[in-house]
Amino acid sequence: MSKFASERLRPLASVLAAVGILGAQPVLAADDAAALGRNLTPLGGESAANADGSIPAWQAGALNSGWAPGKPRADFFKFKDDKPLFTIDASNADKYANKLSEGQLALLRNFKNYRIAVYPSRRHCSAPDFVQQNTKANVGTAKIGSDGWSLAEATVPGIPFPFPKSGIEVLWNAKMKYAGVGLTMPALWIMLSPRASGGDWIEAKSSQTYFYPWGKKGSSKLADLPQVEYYTYFDYTSPTALAGQALIATAYLNKGSDTFYYFPGQRRVRRMPSYSYDAPQVGFENQYTVDEPRVFNGTPDRFDWKLVGKKEMYVGYNAFGMYDPNVDRHKVITPDGVESAATRYELHRVWVIEATVKEGVRHVAPKRRFYVDEDSWALMGAEDYDAQGKLWKVRESFVIPVAETGSCDNPAFVQYDLNSGRVLHDQGSVGAGKDLKWSVEPDDAKLQESFYTPDNLRAISQR
């Protein structure tokens, strides 16, 4: 296994060994599309159980039978009656350290509400037949651009690189996992806990839509489509300082994002070319950068991406409590961490990739580590290091099966700042009063390219 460069405070290679990161070991001697759905899952995960059976063999099957919009998703989960096997806290963390990330170990030490309730592992994440077939078609044909980071070609919707050879291929698998053609969040709260010295929560209520133009049913060559990873729109309804502000953004496959922002006080739309990468998001006291939503967001060109290996790790899986719109959000997201009753952790295999900022380029987190689920290709967690090589921020997301798409998704995430002690939550429906909606058909005005123009943003914005 190739090792990370040494950290200033602690050799990172020793950290990786301590938390059980294995060298990258290919399942097959050569890429073989026929293995997908046979000894590999249809999307490229290892089908077999691990050595002691604590990670079971992958099994396909509907897990949300009978669910319909308006009904609680958790009530229709096949394994809703599972009970925790054990709970990890600061007192016993060392016993399970090889199945935890460095970030999780730090959270157990620093946030008293942070506990890891471990449930039986349930491996079920897949995708519709056309996504599986497109994934097979990508073997040997999907391509990273000559710049070393852009996605140049793939058959979509499908996983571009089910046999990944590099960190950037794993990242694009995560970015291009199937989630339908769009995700609508009719109500969500961005929550930032108070400063350690005291004060109030910063809470902003908004709605948001993601549109994936490549996610339409069927099979298309990415080169024949708009070179767009996603379009997004959001508008704030509270607090007063943010109410009425709105944004549209286009994240591209091969260049930096375009962002247009509506400011109600000026009654105008402004293009914001620098509102990307590590730029702080408006209204959150420099605690939340543009590239942190959903564990990683935006253009990956400022980093070199390395594939480190695989790891067995406890990750947020089948965690419906992080999507319950009818709970008291302050009983779930607390200044001392997420309340463990709302979470569910399971042991799964994850790909580990490292991002190191390129020479001559700046970023507030010059080194990052990411954990990507082998079955769903969801970004499950991240660790950011500061310029001194010290662990700084930790992010975790929470995967659930989605009845609408027949796949898994993980929009809700929590970020912990070890320096400030503050907790941030975004992209989920916890306590928002309305459920998320995944769409498989572009049957809404927000699921059309024409919606995402500065003229339309100006026309639909109020105040």
Phi, psi and chi 1 to 4 in degrees:
 res  aa     phi    psi   chi1   chi2   chi3   chi4
   1 MET       -  127.5 -179.1 -176.3   77.6      -
   2 SER   -71.4  139.4   57.7      -      -      -
   3 LYS   -95.4  154.7  -64.5 -177.8  178.7  180.0
   4 PHE   -67.5  157.4  -70.8   95.1      -      -
   5 ALA   -64.1  151.0      -      -      -      -
   6 SER   -66.9  141.8  -66.2      -      -      -
   7 GLU   -82.8  159.4  -74.5 -172.3  -60.7      -
   8 ARG   -69.3  -33.7 -152.9  174.1  -75.4 -178.9
   9 LEU   -96.5  -27.5  -62.6 -172.5      -      -
  10 ARG  -158.7  135.5 -178.2 -179.6  179.8 -169.1
  11 PRO   -61.9  120.9  -20.4   32.6      -      -
  12 LEU   -68.6  -28.1 -167.4   48.9      -      -
  13 ALA   -58.5  -39.8      -      -      -      -
  14 SER   -69.4  -32.7   65.4      -      -      -
  15 VAL   -63.4  -45.2  172.0      -      -      -
  16 LEU   -61.7  -41.8  -62.0 -178.0      -      -
  17 ALA   -63.8  -39.7      -      -      -      -
  18 ALA   -65.3  -34.1      -      -      -      -
  19 VAL   -99.5   11.8  -63.8      -      -      -
  20 GLY    80.3   31.5      -      -      -      -
  21 ILE   -81.8  127.7  -64.2  179.6      -      -
  22 LEU   -97.4  160.7  -51.6  174.1      -      -
  23 GLY   -66.7  153.9      -      -      -      -
  24 ALA   -66.4  116.8      -      -      -      -
  25 GLN  -125.0  108.3  -60.1  172.7  -10.0      -
  26 PRO   -62.8  142.5   21.4  -31.0      -      -
  27 VAL   -70.8  -35.8  178.1      -      -      -
  28 LEU  -121.1  158.4  -59.0  174.9      -      -
  29 ALA   -68.8  -29.7      -      -      -      -
  30 ALA  -143.0  155.1      -      -      -      -
  31 ASP   -61.6  129.1  -62.9   -5.4      -      -
  32 ASP  -140.7  102.8 -179.9    5.1      -      -
  33 ALA   -58.3  -29.5      -      -      -      -
  34 ALA   -66.5  -20.0      -      -      -      -
  35 ALA   -72.1  -22.0      -      -      -      -
  36 LEU   -69.3  121.4  -62.3  172.2      -      -
  37 GLY    89.7   -0.9      -      -      -      -
  38 ARG  -114.3  -91.0 -167.3  174.7   61.9 -162.0
  39 ASN   -92.4   -1.7   55.2  -29.7      -      -
  40 LEU  -118.5  157.9  -62.0 -180.0      -      -
  41 THR   -67.7  165.6   72.0      -      -      -
  42 PRO   -60.0  -19.1  -25.9   35.9      -      -
  43 LEU  -107.8    2.6  -57.5 -176.6      -      -
  44 GLY   111.8    0.9      -      -      -      -
  45 GLY   -76.9  162.8      -      -      -      -
  46 GLU   -74.0  122.2  -61.9  175.9   46.9      -
  47 SER   -69.9  -33.1  -69.0      -      -      -
  48 ALA   -71.7  157.1      -      -      -      -
  49 ALA   -69.4  164.9      -      -      -      -
  50 ASN   -79.1 -179.4   66.2   -9.7      -      -
  51 ALA   -59.9  -40.8      -      -      -      -
  52 ASP  -100.2    4.8   64.0    6.1      -      -
  53 GLY    80.0    2.3      -      -      -      -
  54 SER   -69.1  -24.9   54.6      -      -      -
  55 ILE  -107.0  114.3  -62.5  175.0      -      -
  56 PRO   -76.5  170.6   30.6  -35.8      -      -
  57 ALA   -65.5  148.9      -      -      -      -
  58 TRP   -70.8  139.8  178.5   84.4      -      -
  59 GLN  -135.8  130.6  -68.5 -175.2  -31.2      -
  60 ALA   -79.5  159.6      -      -      -      -
  61 GLY   150.6  147.6      -      -      -      -
  62 ALA   -69.5  129.5      -      -      -      -
  63 LEU  -110.6   -3.5  -60.6 -176.9      -      -
  64 ASN  -124.6   35.7  -52.1   77.4      -      -
  65 SER   -57.8  128.7  179.3      -      -      -
  66 GLY    90.5   -8.1      -      -      -      -
  67 TRP   -67.8  145.5  179.2   85.1      -      -
  68 ALA  -143.4  154.0      -      -      -      -
  69 PRO   -52.9  137.2  -27.9   36.3      -      -
  70 GLY    97.1  -13.7      -      -      -      -
  71 LYS   -96.8  149.3  -64.5 -177.7  177.6 -179.6
  72 PRO   -63.2  124.6  -19.9   32.7      -      -
  73 ARG   -62.1  -39.4  -66.6  178.4 -175.2  -90.8
  74 ALA   -62.5  -29.4      -      -      -      -
  75 ASP   -66.2  -19.2  -71.3   -2.9      -      -
  76 PHE  -110.3    9.6  -64.3   85.9      -      -
  77 PHE   -75.6  130.1  178.5   50.9      -      -
  78 LYS   -56.9  -31.8 -178.0  176.9  179.9  179.9
  79 PHE  -111.2   33.7  -57.0  105.7      -      -
  80 LYS   -64.8  -19.1   67.3  178.7 -173.3  -62.6
  81 ASP   -92.0    5.9  -65.9  -33.6      -      -
  82 ASP   -58.1  146.5  -77.4  -12.6      -      -
  83 LYS  -115.7  152.4  -55.7  -61.6 -178.7 -175.5
  84 PRO   -60.4  140.8  -20.2   31.7      -      -
  85 LEU   -80.1  -38.9  -58.5  172.7      -      -
  86 PHE  -169.4  168.7   54.8   89.7      -      -
  87 THR  -125.5  135.7  -62.6      -      -      -
  88 ILE  -101.4  128.4  -55.5  171.3      -      -
  89 ASP  -135.9 -171.2   58.2   24.2      -      -
  90 ALA   -61.2  -28.0      -      -      -      -
  91 SER   -74.6  -25.9   69.3      -      -      -
  92 ASN  -124.4   13.7   64.0   -4.2      -      -
  93 ALA   -59.1  -36.7      -      -      -      -
  94 ASP   -60.5  -33.0  -71.2  -12.5      -      -
  95 LYS   -62.7  -29.9  177.9  180.0  177.3 -178.9
  96 TYR  -112.5   14.9  -57.4   99.8      -      -
  97 ALA   -58.7  -33.1      -      -      -      -
  98 ASN   -74.4   -6.7   68.1  -27.6      -      -
  99 LYS  -111.7   13.4  -62.1  -67.2 -167.4  -66.8
 100 LEU  -121.0  159.2  -60.3  169.5      -      -
 101 SER   -87.8  164.0   70.4      -      -      -
 102 GLU   -58.4  -38.1 -175.4 -173.2    3.3      -
 103 GLY   -64.2  -43.2      -      -      -      -
 104 GLN   -62.3  -40.3  -71.2  174.4  -43.2      -
 105 LEU   -61.8  -39.1  -71.6  166.2      -      -
 106 ALA   -66.4  -38.6      -      -      -      -
 107 LEU   -66.2  -39.7  -61.9 -177.0      -      -
 108 LEU   -61.5  -32.2  -72.5  164.9      -      -
 109 ARG   -80.0  -27.9  -68.6 -168.7  -61.5  -93.1
 110 ASN  -112.2  -14.6  -71.6  -80.0      -      -
 111 PHE  -127.1  111.9  -68.4   85.9      -      -
 112 LYS   -67.8  -25.1   65.2 -178.6 -177.9 -179.1
 113 ASN   -83.8  -10.0  -85.8   -0.2      -      -
 114 TYR   -78.7  113.0 -176.2   82.3      -      -
 115 ARG  -136.5  155.1  -66.2  176.4  176.3   83.1
 116 ILE  -115.6   99.9  -64.5  175.0      -      -
 117 ALA   -85.3  113.5      -      -      -      -
 118 VAL   -95.4  124.9  176.4      -      -      -
 119 TYR  -109.5  168.1  -73.3   73.1      -      -
 120 PRO   -57.6  139.8  -23.5   33.5      -      -
 121 SER   -77.3  132.1  -62.4      -      -      -
 122 ARG  -123.8  110.6  -54.6  -61.0 -175.1 -177.7
 123 ARG  -103.4  113.5  -65.3 -177.9   63.0 -159.8
 124 HIS  -147.2  -10.3   50.9   74.1      -      -
 125 CYS   -64.6  130.8  -71.5      -      -      -
 126 SER  -149.5 -148.2 -172.6      -      -      -
 127 ALA  -165.2  163.9      -      -      -      -
 128 PRO   -60.5  164.1  -23.6   33.9      -      -
 129 ASP   -55.4  -41.1  -70.2  -14.0      -      -
 130 PHE   -67.7  -30.8   59.5   90.6      -      -
 131 VAL   -70.1  -40.0  177.3      -      -      -
 132 GLN   -62.1  -43.1  -62.9 -179.7   21.5      -
 133 GLN   -66.9  -39.5  -68.4  -55.6  -48.7      -
 134 ASN   -64.5  -35.8  -67.8  -17.0      -      -
 135 THR   -62.3  -42.4  -61.0      -      -      -
 136 LYS   -61.9  -40.8  -77.3 -171.8  175.6 -177.5
 137 ALA   -65.2  -22.2      -      -      -      -
 138 ASN   -77.3  -16.4  -81.4  -34.5      -      -
 139 VAL   -63.9  115.2  177.2      -      -      -
 140 GLY    83.1   -3.4      -      -      -      -
 141 THR  -119.6  -30.3   63.4      -      -      -
 142 ALA   -66.7  146.6      -      -      -      -
 143 LYS  -140.2  140.0  -62.9  177.2 -178.7  178.0
 144 ILE   -84.3  142.4  -64.3  -66.1      -      -
 145 GLY   -65.6  166.1      -      -      -      -
 146 SER   -64.5  -17.0   58.7      -      -      -
 147 ASP   -75.5   -9.4   53.1   20.8      -      -
 148 GLY    88.9   -2.3      -      -      -      -
 149 TRP  -138.0  -25.5   64.6  -93.5      -      -
 150 SER   -78.8  158.7   62.9      -      -      -
 151 LEU   -94.8  110.1 -176.5   59.3      -      -
 152 ALA   -90.0  -34.6      -      -      -      -
 153 GLU  -156.9  145.2 -175.0   57.6  -75.0      -
 154 ALA  -169.9  157.9      -      -      -      -
 155 THR   -92.3  125.2  -56.5      -      -      -
 156 VAL  -127.3  156.1  -69.0      -      -      -
 157 PRO   -73.9  133.5   27.1  -32.3      -      -
 158 GLY  -175.7  163.6      -      -      -      -
 159 ILE   -76.9  121.5  -61.7  -58.1      -      -
 160 PRO   -64.6  -40.2  -20.2   31.3      -      -
 161 PHE  -131.5   76.4  -54.1  104.5      -      -
 162 PRO   -67.3  -14.0   22.5  -33.0      -      -
 163 PHE  -118.4   71.1  -60.8   87.2      -      -
 164 PRO   -66.7  140.7   26.3  -35.0      -      -
 165 LYS  -114.3   -4.7  -58.0  -64.4 -168.3  -59.3
 166 SER  -150.3  163.7   63.9      -      -      -
 167 GLY   -63.6  -38.5      -      -      -      -
 168 ILE   -67.4  -31.4 -166.8   63.0      -      -
 169 GLU   -67.0  -40.7  -70.1 -176.5   -8.4      -
 170 VAL   -62.6  -42.4  172.6      -      -      -
 171 LEU   -61.5  -43.6 -178.2   69.3      -      -
 172 TRP   -67.4  -31.8  -82.7  115.0      -      -
 173 ASN   -59.6  -41.6  -73.4  -10.1      -      -
 174 ALA   -66.8  -42.3      -      -      -      -
 175 LYS   -67.1  -31.2  -77.3  174.6  163.7  -72.6
 176 MET  -105.1   14.5  -58.3  -62.8  -73.9      -
 177 LYS   -63.1  147.9   65.4 -179.4  174.0   57.2
 178 TYR   -74.5  125.9 -180.0   67.9      -      -
 179 ALA  -136.5   33.5      -      -      -      -
 180 GLY    77.2 -161.2      -      -      -      -
 181 VAL   -94.6  -13.2   75.3      -      -      -
 182 GLY  -171.7  155.8      -      -      -      -
 183 LEU  -126.0  124.3  168.1   60.8      -      -
 184 THR  -111.0  129.1  -59.8      -      -      -
 185 MET  -112.9   91.9  -54.6  173.6 -179.4      -
 186 PRO   -66.2  -22.4   21.6  -31.2      -      -
 187 ALA  -154.7  132.1      -      -      -      -
 188 LEU  -153.2  152.5   62.7   93.7      -      -
 189 TRP  -111.4  126.7  -74.9   97.1      -      -
 190 ILE   -91.0  123.6  -51.8  174.3      -      -
 191 MET  -123.1  128.7  -57.3  173.0   63.0      -
 192 LEU  -126.3  121.6  175.6   62.8      -      -
 193 SER   -67.6  160.2   64.7      -      -      -
 194 PRO   -63.8  161.9  -20.4   32.6      -      -
 195 ARG   -63.3  156.7  -59.1 -177.4 -171.2   93.6
 196 ALA   -61.7  -28.7      -      -      -      -
 197 SER   -78.7   -6.7   58.7      -      -      -
 198 GLY   115.6  173.1      -      -      -      -
 199 GLY   123.9 -168.9      -      -      -      -
 200 ASP  -103.9  161.7  -63.7  -33.1      -      -
 201 TRP   -62.0  148.4  -75.6   80.0      -      -
 202 ILE  -100.1  118.5  -65.7  176.5      -      -
 203 GLU  -133.2  127.2  -62.8 -176.5  -82.7      -
 204 ALA  -124.0  126.1      -      -      -      -
 205 LYS   -98.6  138.9 -167.6  171.4 -172.5 -179.7
 206 SER  -155.2  176.3   65.8      -      -      -
 207 SER  -124.1  154.5   64.8      -      -      -
 208 GLN  -150.3  147.6 -175.9  164.7    2.6      -
 209 THR  -131.9  136.4  -62.7      -      -      -
 210 TYR  -109.7  136.6  -72.7   93.5      -      -
 211 PHE  -124.1  122.6  168.5   42.8      -      -
 212 TYR  -107.4   99.2  -48.0  111.3      -      -
 213 PRO   -65.5  -20.9   22.2  -32.2      -      -
 214 TRP   -87.3   -2.1   45.7  -92.6      -      -
 215 GLY   -88.9    4.1      -      -      -      -
 216 LYS   -66.4  147.5  -63.1  174.5 -176.2  177.6
 217 LYS   -57.2  146.6  -68.1  179.7 -179.8  178.6
 218 GLY   113.0 -148.1      -      -      -      -
 219 SER  -144.5  123.7  179.6      -      -      -
 220 SER  -138.6  153.4  -60.0      -      -      -
 221 LYS   -84.4  130.7  -71.5  -65.9 -175.6 -178.0
 222 LEU   -58.1  -34.5 -164.7   59.9      -      -
 223 ALA   -64.9  -19.2      -      -      -      -
 224 ASP   -90.4   -2.1  -63.6  -28.4      -      -
 225 LEU  -110.3  167.5  -60.1  173.7      -      -
 226 PRO   -55.5  137.7  -23.6   33.1      -      -
 227 GLN   -80.8   65.9  -62.6  -58.8  -71.5      -
 228 VAL  -127.7  130.2  169.6      -      -      -
 229 GLU   -76.0  -49.3  178.6 -167.3  -14.3      -
 230 TYR  -160.4  158.7   66.7   79.6      -      -
 231 TYR  -108.3  148.5  -60.4   96.3      -      -
 232 THR  -143.0  151.8 -168.0      -      -      -
 233 TYR  -137.1  134.0  163.9   80.2      -      -
 234 PHE  -142.3  156.3   75.3   71.9      -      -
 235 ASP  -140.6  138.7   64.8  -48.5      -      -
 236 TYR   -88.6  139.2  -72.9  115.0      -      -
 237 THR  -111.2  -16.2   55.8      -      -      -
 238 SER  -160.7  160.3   71.4      -      -      -
 239 PRO   -74.7 -178.2   33.1  -38.2      -      -
 240 THR   -56.6  -37.8  -57.6      -      -      -
 241 ALA   -65.2  -24.5      -      -      -      -
 242 LEU  -110.2  -17.5  -66.7  175.3      -      -
 243 ALA   -55.0  131.7      -      -      -      -
 244 GLY    94.6  -20.5      -      -      -      -
 245 GLN   -68.7  144.0  -66.9 -176.3   20.8      -
 246 ALA  -148.7  159.5      -      -      -      -
 247 LEU  -146.2  144.8  171.1  150.4      -      -
 248 ILE  -124.6  142.7   58.2  168.2      -      -
 249 ALA  -141.9  148.5      -      -      -      -
 250 THR  -122.2  118.5  -55.6      -      -      -
 251 ALA   -98.2  121.7      -      -      -      -
 252 TYR   -96.1  163.2  -65.6   99.0      -      -
 253 LEU   -83.1  -18.9  -59.5  169.1      -      -
 254 ASN  -139.0   11.1   55.6    6.5      -      -
 255 LYS  -162.0  174.2   62.5  178.9 -178.4  178.8
 256 GLY   -65.6  160.5      -      -      -      -
 257 SER   -73.6  156.7  -58.1      -      -      -
 258 ASP  -107.9  132.4  -78.4  -24.3      -      -
 259 THR  -133.0  133.6  -58.9      -      -      -
 260 PHE  -125.8  133.7  -66.6   89.7      -      -
 261 TYR  -125.7  132.7 -150.5  107.4      -      -
 262 TYR   -99.8  124.7  176.2   76.4      -      -
 263 PHE  -108.9  111.6  -67.9   92.5      -      -
 264 PRO   -63.6  -32.5   20.4  -31.7      -      -
 265 GLY   -63.9  -29.7      -      -      -      -
 266 GLN   -97.8  -12.2  -57.3  170.3   11.9      -
 267 ARG    51.9   46.3  -65.5 -172.2  177.7  -85.5
 268 ARG  -149.0  158.1   59.8  173.0  -66.2 -168.1
 269 VAL  -101.7  131.3  170.3      -      -      -
 270 ARG  -119.5  135.8  -66.1  175.6   55.3 -168.4
 271 ARG   -76.7  135.7 -173.0  171.7 -175.3  -89.7
 272 MET  -123.2   81.1  -60.7 -179.5   68.0      -
 273 PRO   -64.6  -22.4   21.6  -32.7      -      -
 274 SER   -96.8    4.8   61.7      -      -      -
 275 TYR   -86.8   74.6 -158.6   57.5      -      -
 276 SER  -163.2  177.4   57.3      -      -      -
 277 TYR    52.3 -122.8  -58.8  106.8      -      -
 278 ASP   -96.0   18.0   56.5   -5.0      -      -
 279 ALA   -62.9  134.9      -      -      -      -
 280 PRO   -69.3  138.8   20.2  -27.4      -      -
 281 GLN   -70.9  145.4  -66.6 -158.0   39.3      -
 282 VAL   -60.2  126.5  174.2      -      -      -
 283 GLY    95.9    4.4      -      -      -      -
 284 PHE  -125.6   32.3  -66.1   95.3      -      -
 285 GLU    50.7   41.2  -61.3 -176.9  -11.6      -
 286 ASN    61.4   21.9  -65.1  -38.8      -      -
 287 GLN   -98.0   -2.3  -72.0  -73.9  -53.2      -
 288 TYR  -147.9  111.3 -167.9   14.5      -      -
 289 THR   -94.0  166.0   67.2      -      -      -
 290 VAL   -66.7  -28.0  174.7      -      -      -
 291 ASP   -95.7   13.6   64.2    1.2      -      -
 292 GLU   -95.3  -22.0  -70.2  169.7  -13.5      -
 293 PRO   -55.9  143.3  -27.2   35.2      -      -
 294 ARG    56.8   35.8  -57.3 -169.7   68.5  170.9
 295 VAL    80.1  -46.8 -176.8      -      -      -
 296 PHE  -149.3  137.0  179.5   79.9      -      -
 297 ASN  -137.4  138.3  173.5   64.6      -      -
 298 GLY    98.4 -156.8      -      -      -      -
 299 THR   -83.7  131.6  -47.2      -      -      -
 300 PRO   -92.4   14.2   30.6  -33.4      -      -
 301 ASP   -74.9  -13.7   60.9  -34.1      -      -
 302 ARG   -82.8   -4.1  -71.3 -168.1  177.2 -178.3
 303 PHE  -123.1  152.7  -66.1   91.0      -      -
 304 ASP   -92.9  133.8  -69.3  -40.2      -      -
 305 TRP  -111.8  125.6  -62.8   83.2      -      -
 306 LYS  -118.1  135.3 -179.2 -172.1  -66.4 -174.1
 307 LEU   -87.1  115.8  177.4   57.1      -      -
 308 VAL   -89.0  -45.1  178.7      -      -      -
 309 GLY   157.9 -155.7      -      -      -      -
 310 LYS  -121.5  158.3  -92.7 -169.9  174.5 -179.6
 311 LYS  -147.9  142.0  172.0 -178.4  171.9   60.7
 312 GLU   -85.4  125.4  -65.5 -177.6   -0.2      -
 313 MET  -148.9  144.4  179.0  172.0  160.7      -
 314 TYR   -78.9  119.2  -63.2  116.5      -      -
 315 VAL  -131.2  161.0  -69.7      -      -      -
 316 GLY   -71.7  106.9      -      -      -      -
 317 TYR  -136.6  135.5 -135.2   90.3      -      -
 318 ASN    55.3   37.2  -59.0  -51.1      -      -
 319 ALA   -94.3   71.4      -      -      -      -
 320 PHE   -64.7  -23.9  -71.2   94.4      -      -
 321 GLY   -61.3  -22.2      -      -      -      -
 322 MET   -83.7    3.0  -65.9  -57.8  -65.2      -
 323 TYR  -127.0   12.2  -63.6   88.9      -      -
 324 ASP   -79.1  112.3 -172.2  -17.2      -      -
 325 PRO   -76.7   -8.3   27.5  -32.7      -      -
 326 ASN  -106.9   11.1  -60.8  -46.2      -      -
 327 VAL   -96.9  168.3  -63.7      -      -      -
 328 ASP   -78.3  113.4 -178.8  -17.0      -      -
 329 ARG   -61.6  -29.3   63.9 -173.6 -176.3  -83.4
 330 HIS   -77.0   -9.8  -73.0  -69.3      -      -
 331 LYS   -91.2   -7.7  -69.0 -176.9  178.1  178.9
 332 VAL  -104.6  -51.3  175.2      -      -      -
 333 ILE  -100.8  112.4  -46.8  -61.2      -      -
 334 THR  -122.0  162.7   82.5      -      -      -
 335 PRO   -63.0  -15.2  -22.3   33.8      -      -
 336 ASP  -104.2   14.9  -64.1  -48.4      -      -
 337 GLY   113.7  172.1      -      -      -      -
 338 VAL   -72.3  135.3  175.1      -      -      -
 339 GLU   -65.0  125.1  176.1   53.4   51.5      -
 340 SER   -65.0  -22.6   61.9      -      -      -
 341 ALA   -63.8  -21.1      -      -      -      -
 342 ALA   -90.7   -6.8      -      -      -      -
 343 THR  -112.4  167.8   62.2      -      -      -
 344 ARG  -148.7  125.8  171.6 -179.0  172.0  133.2
 345 TYR  -114.0  144.1  -72.2   81.4      -      -
 346 GLU  -136.4  157.5  -60.4  177.9    4.9      -
 347 LEU   -85.2  121.9 -172.7   63.4      -      -
 348 HIS  -139.1  162.1  -72.1  -97.9      -      -
 349 ARG   -87.6  134.3  -73.6 -178.2  -70.3 -112.3
 350 VAL  -128.1  146.5  -63.8      -      -      -
 351 TRP   -78.0  140.4  -67.4   97.0      -      -
 352 VAL  -113.1  124.2 -176.4      -      -      -
 353 ILE  -127.9  151.2   59.1  177.3      -      -
 354 GLU  -120.0  139.2  177.5 -161.7   51.8      -
 355 ALA  -116.6  123.8      -      -      -      -
 356 THR  -120.6  129.1  -55.9      -      -      -
 357 VAL   -61.7  139.0   72.0      -      -      -
 358 LYS   -68.8  152.5  -67.5  178.8  177.4  178.0
 359 GLU   -60.4  133.6 -173.8  174.7   -6.8      -
 360 GLY    85.2    0.6      -      -      -      -
 361 VAL  -117.0  146.3  178.8      -      -      -
 362 ARG  -110.1  152.4   63.3  160.2  -61.9  -79.6
 363 HIS  -162.3  143.5 -165.8  -77.0      -      -
 364 VAL   -64.7  -24.0  -65.6      -      -      -
 365 ALA  -118.7   87.1      -      -      -      -
 366 PRO   -70.1  -13.0   20.1  -29.5      -      -
 367 LYS  -136.6  136.2 -177.5  163.0  -71.2 -172.1
 368 ARG  -140.0  151.5  -66.3  168.0  140.0 -179.6
 369 ARG  -128.5  138.8 -164.7 -178.2  -49.3  136.1
 370 PHE  -129.0  149.7  -63.4   89.6      -      -
 371 TYR  -123.2  124.2  -56.6   91.2      -      -
 372 VAL  -123.7  122.4 -178.4      -      -      -
 373 ASP   -61.6  132.3  174.2   39.0      -      -
 374 GLU   -70.7  -25.8   68.7  168.2  -14.2      -
 375 ASP   -87.2  -46.3  -69.1  -25.2      -      -
 376 SER   -96.8  -17.2   65.1      -      -      -
 377 TRP    64.1   25.2  -66.8  103.4      -      -
 378 ALA   -80.5  140.8      -      -      -      -
 379 LEU   -73.6  107.6  -83.3  160.4      -      -
 380 MET   -89.3  -27.1  -58.1  -56.0  -52.6      -
 381 GLY  -167.6  165.7      -      -      -      -
 382 ALA  -153.6  154.4      -      -      -      -
 383 GLU  -131.3  129.0  -66.6  148.9   -7.8      -
 384 ASP  -108.6  139.1  -67.9   -7.0      -      -
 385 TYR  -114.5  144.1  -65.9   82.2      -      -
 386 ASP   -84.7 -176.1   63.3   19.9      -      -
 387 ALA   -65.8  -18.4      -      -      -      -
 388 GLN   -92.3    3.4  -72.7   71.5   48.3      -
 389 GLY    81.7   12.3      -      -      -      -
 390 LYS   -93.9  137.6 -176.6  179.4  178.8 -178.2
 391 LEU   -57.4  130.4 -178.0   60.4      -      -
 392 TRP  -122.4  -60.4  174.6   21.2      -      -
 393 LYS  -121.9  147.8  -68.7 -178.5  178.4  179.1
 394 VAL  -130.5  131.6 -179.4      -      -      -
 395 ARG  -121.8  145.0  -71.1 -177.0  -68.5  -75.1
 396 GLU  -135.7  141.2  -70.8 -169.1  -45.2      -
 397 SER  -116.6  175.3   74.6      -      -      -
 398 PHE  -138.2  110.9  -56.1   88.5      -      -
 399 VAL   -81.9  140.9  161.5      -      -      -
 400 ILE  -138.1  152.1   57.2  169.6      -      -
 401 PRO   -73.2  139.9   26.4  -32.2      -      -
 402 VAL  -112.5  115.7  177.6      -      -      -
 403 ALA   -63.2  -37.6      -      -      -      -
 404 GLU   -63.1  -36.4  -62.2   97.9  -49.1      -
 405 THR  -103.4  -17.8   62.9      -      -      -
 406 GLY    71.1   22.1      -      -      -      -
 407 SER  -135.9 -172.2   62.0      -      -      -
 408 CYS  -115.9  150.1  -68.4      -      -      -
 409 ASP  -143.8  166.7 -155.7   -0.3      -      -
 410 ASN  -149.0   52.0   61.1  -40.9      -      -
 411 PRO   -64.0  -39.2   19.8  -31.2      -      -
 412 ALA   -68.1  134.2      -      -      -      -
 413 PHE  -147.6  160.1   80.4   99.0      -      -
 414 VAL  -127.9  139.1  176.6      -      -      -
 415 GLN  -120.5  135.1  176.6  168.1  -83.7      -
 416 TYR  -115.7  129.0  -59.6   84.1      -      -
 417 ASP  -102.1  111.4 -173.3  -40.8      -      -
 418 LEU   -72.3  -21.8  -64.7  171.5      -      -
 419 ASN   -78.5  -48.6  -68.7  -16.0      -      -
 420 SER   -88.8  -18.5   69.3      -      -      -
 421 GLY    76.1   13.2      -      -      -      -
 422 ARG   -94.4  151.7  -59.6  177.1   81.0  175.3
 423 VAL  -117.1  134.4  179.1      -      -      -
 424 LEU  -126.3  137.9 -178.6  138.9      -      -
 425 HIS  -128.8  139.9  168.1  -94.2      -      -
 426 ASP  -156.3  164.5 -167.5    8.0      -      -
 427 GLN    72.0   15.5  -57.8  -76.2  -76.8      -
 428 GLY  -121.7  174.5      -      -      -      -
 429 SER  -106.4   13.7   47.7      -      -      -
 430 VAL   -55.7  121.0  164.3      -      -      -
 431 GLY    65.3   14.5      -      -      -      -
 432 ALA   -89.3  -13.0      -      -      -      -
 433 GLY    87.1  -12.8      -      -      -      -
 434 LYS  -137.6  141.7  -63.8  180.0 -179.7  179.0
 435 ASP   -78.6  160.6 -164.9    5.7      -      -
 436 LEU   -74.8  159.3  -52.5 -176.5      -      -
 437 LYS  -134.5  120.0  176.4 -171.8  175.9 -175.6
 438 TRP   -97.5  138.2  -75.7  -96.8      -      -
 439 SER  -118.6  139.1  -61.0      -      -      -
 440 VAL  -106.9   -6.2  -63.5      -      -      -
 441 GLU  -126.1  144.0  -61.5  -72.5   -8.6      -
 442 PRO   -80.0   67.6   28.7  -33.2      -      -
 443 ASP  -102.7   24.0   53.0    3.9      -      -
 444 ASP  -139.2  149.5 -175.6  -78.7      -      -
 445 ALA   -58.8  -30.5      -      -      -      -
 446 LYS   -78.1   -2.8  -66.2  178.3 -176.4  176.2
 447 LEU  -108.9   39.8  -56.4  179.8      -      -
 448 GLN  -136.2  143.4  -54.3  -70.1  -23.8      -
 449 GLU   -58.8  -33.2  -72.6   89.9  -20.5      -
 450 SER   -66.1  -17.0   58.2      -      -      -
 451 PHE   -70.7  -28.2 -176.1   87.2      -      -
 452 TYR   -97.6   61.1  -62.8   90.7      -      -
 453 THR  -125.8  152.6   68.3      -      -      -
 454 PRO   -62.2  -33.3   13.3  -24.9      -      -
 455 ASP   -65.7  -40.5  -74.4  -16.2      -      -
 456 ASN   -69.9  -37.2 -172.5   54.9      -      -
 457 LEU   -59.1  -42.7  178.0   61.2      -      -
 458 ARG   -64.4  -39.7 -176.3  178.7  -63.0  106.8
 459 ALA   -69.2  -35.9      -      -      -      -
 460 ILE   -91.3  -14.1   62.5  177.2      -      -
 461 SER   -75.6  144.6  -63.5      -      -      -
 462 GLN  -113.8  169.8  -58.0  -64.0  -41.2      -
 463 ARG    72.3      -  -64.4 -174.7   53.5 -176.2
